[in-house]
Protein backbone atom coordinates (compact mmCIF):
# COMPACT_ATOMS: atom_id res chain seq x y z
CA UNK A 1 0.00 0.00 0.00
CA UNK A 2 1.24 3.48 -0.78
CA UNK A 3 1.66 5.74 2.23
CA UNK A 4 0.65 8.76 0.14
CA UNK A 5 -2.73 7.20 -0.69
CA UNK A 6 -3.42 6.27 2.94
CA UNK A 7 -2.50 9.78 4.10
CA UNK A 8 -4.71 11.31 1.40
CA UNK A 9 -7.68 9.14 2.45
CA UNK A 10 -7.17 9.99 6.11
CA UNK A 11 -6.93 13.71 5.32
CA UNK A 12 -10.06 13.60 3.15
CA UNK A 13 -12.01 11.72 5.82
CA UNK A 14 -10.97 14.22 8.50
CA UNK A 15 -11.88 17.17 6.28
CA UNK A 16 -15.25 15.58 5.42
CA UNK A 17 -16.04 15.05 9.13
CA UNK A 18 -15.10 18.64 9.95
CA UNK A 19 -17.24 20.03 7.12
CA UNK A 20 -20.20 17.85 8.15
CA UNK A 21 -19.87 19.04 11.76
CA UNK A 22 -19.76 22.69 10.67
CA UNK A 23 -22.68 22.35 8.24
CA UNK A 24 -24.77 20.79 11.00
N, C-alpha and C positions, 0 to 999 in steps of 0.2 A: 504493500500500500504506500502511496506517496504521502509524505508528511504535508506537503503543500495542500493537497486536496482535503485532508482531514482538518487542517487548520482553517481552510476556506469554509468548510461545512460548519465547523464549530462557530466561526465568526458570523456566518449568515444566520445560524439558529439563534445566537445571542441577540443579534440585531433585530430579528423577527419578533422575539419575545419582548424586547424593549419597546418596539413600535406598537405591538399589540397592547401592552400595558398602558402606554401613553394614550392610544386611541380610545381605550376603554375609560 
